[in-house]
Amino acid sequence: MFKKLIVLPLIVFSSLSFANYEPAQQGGFSGPNTDVELSVKQALEVKDDTTVSLTGHIVLSNGGEDYWFEDKTGRILVEIDNHVFKNQTVTPEMLVTIVGEVDNDWSDSSVDVDVLTINF
């Protein structure tokens, strides 16, 4: 009896330590923010490092972490690090919202994306 009382907790705790648990989702703020919801056409005209929010479609991979994003007003190059996708698969048919900073180079503009949300 005494051995069973010692062995049972060992089995339970050892199996829990090897279980593949996902961390619990943490809450956060849900409400107004300072992101500026713009069209692609408008984003192409803002100052460097302006935070923007764009809704549209990722239509084409440009290699590496560069993609073409478009809405009804135009197309812009976006850089999306792999971790921003959060293991989600995005297709050109999916409507997404991206939030990031505009990066104005000599002759073109792009958006360095920090957040990607699939709109269902």
C-alpha positions in Angstrom: 0.0 0.0 0.0 2.8 2.4 1.0 4.6 1.7 -2.3 1.5 2.5 -4.3 1.2 5.8 -2.6 4.8 6.7 -3.5 4.7 5.3 -7.1 1.4 6.8 -8.1 2.5 10.5 -7.7 5.8 9.7 -9.5 3.9 8.4 -12.5 1.5 11.3 -12.6 4.2 14.0 -12.3 6.5 12.3 -14.8 3.8 12.0 -17.4 2.8 15.6 -16.9 6.4 16.7 -17.5 6.5 15.0 -20.9 3.1 16.1 -22.0 3.0 18.6 -24.9 1.0 21.5 -23.4 0.4 24.7 -25.3 0.8 27.8 -23.1 -2.5 29.5 -22.2 -3.4 32.4 -24.4 -2.8 35.7 -22.6 -5.3 38.5 -22.7 -4.5 42.0 -23.7 -6.0 45.3 -24.5 -9.0 45.4 -26.9 -10.0 48.8 -27.9 -8.9 51.9 -29.8 -5.3 52.3 -30.8 -3.0 54.7 -32.6 -2.6 52.6 -35.7 -3.7 54.4 -38.7 -6.1 52.4 -41.0 -5.1 53.4 -44.5 -5.4 52.1 -48.0 -2.3 51.0 -49.9 -2.4 54.2 -52.0 -2.4 56.3 -48.8 0.4 54.2 -47.2 2.6 54.9 -50.2 2.5 58.6 -49.4 3.1 58.7 -45.6 6.3 59.6 -43.8 9.0 57.0 -43.0 8.4 54.9 -39.9 4.7 55.7 -39.7 2.7 52.9 -38.2 -0.1 51.8 -40.5 -2.8 49.2 -40.6 -3.8 47.8 -44.0 -6.5 45.4 -45.0 -6.3 43.4 -48.2 -4.6 40.3 -49.6 -1.1 38.9 -49.7 -1.0 38.0 -53.4 2.6 36.9 -54.2 5.8 35.8 -52.5 8.8 37.9 -53.7 11.3 35.5 -52.1 12.5 35.2 -48.5 10.3 37.2 -46.2 9.1 39.7 -48.9 5.6 39.6 -50.2 3.3 41.7 -52.4 0.2 43.0 -50.6 -2.7 44.6 -52.3 -6.1 46.2 -51.8 -8.5 47.9 -54.2 -6.2 51.0 -54.4 -2.8 49.4 -55.2 0.0 47.1 -54.3 2.9 47.5 -51.9 5.9 45.3 -50.9 5.7 44.0 -47.3 8.3 42.2 -45.2 6.8 39.6 -42.9 9.1 37.7 -40.6 8.2 34.0 -40.3 7.3 34.3 -36.6 4.6 36.9 -37.5 2.6 34.2 -39.4 2.3 32.3 -36.1 2.1 28.9 -37.9 -0.9 30.1 -39.9 -1.1 29.5 -43.6 -2.3 32.5 -45.7 -3.5 32.2 -49.3 -4.1 35.0 -51.8 -7.9 34.5 -51.3 -7.8 35.3 -47.6 -8.5 38.8 -46.4 -5.9 39.9 -43.9 -5.0 42.9 -41.8 -1.4 43.8 -41.3 0.1 46.4 -38.9 3.6 47.7 -39.3 5.9 50.6 -40.1 6.3 52.2 -43.5 9.9 52.0 -44.7 10.6 54.7 -47.4 13.7 54.1 -49.4 15.1 56.2 -52.2 12.6 55.2 -54.8 10.0 52.9 -53.2 8.1 52.2 -50.0 7.4 49.0 -48.1 5.9 48.0 -44.8 7.8 46.0 -42.2 5.0 44.0 -40.7 4.7 43.4 -36.9 1.2 41.9 -36.7 -0.8 39.8 -39.2 -4.5 38.9 -38.6 -6.6 36.7 -40.8 -10.1 38.2 -41.2 -12.7 35.5 -41.2 
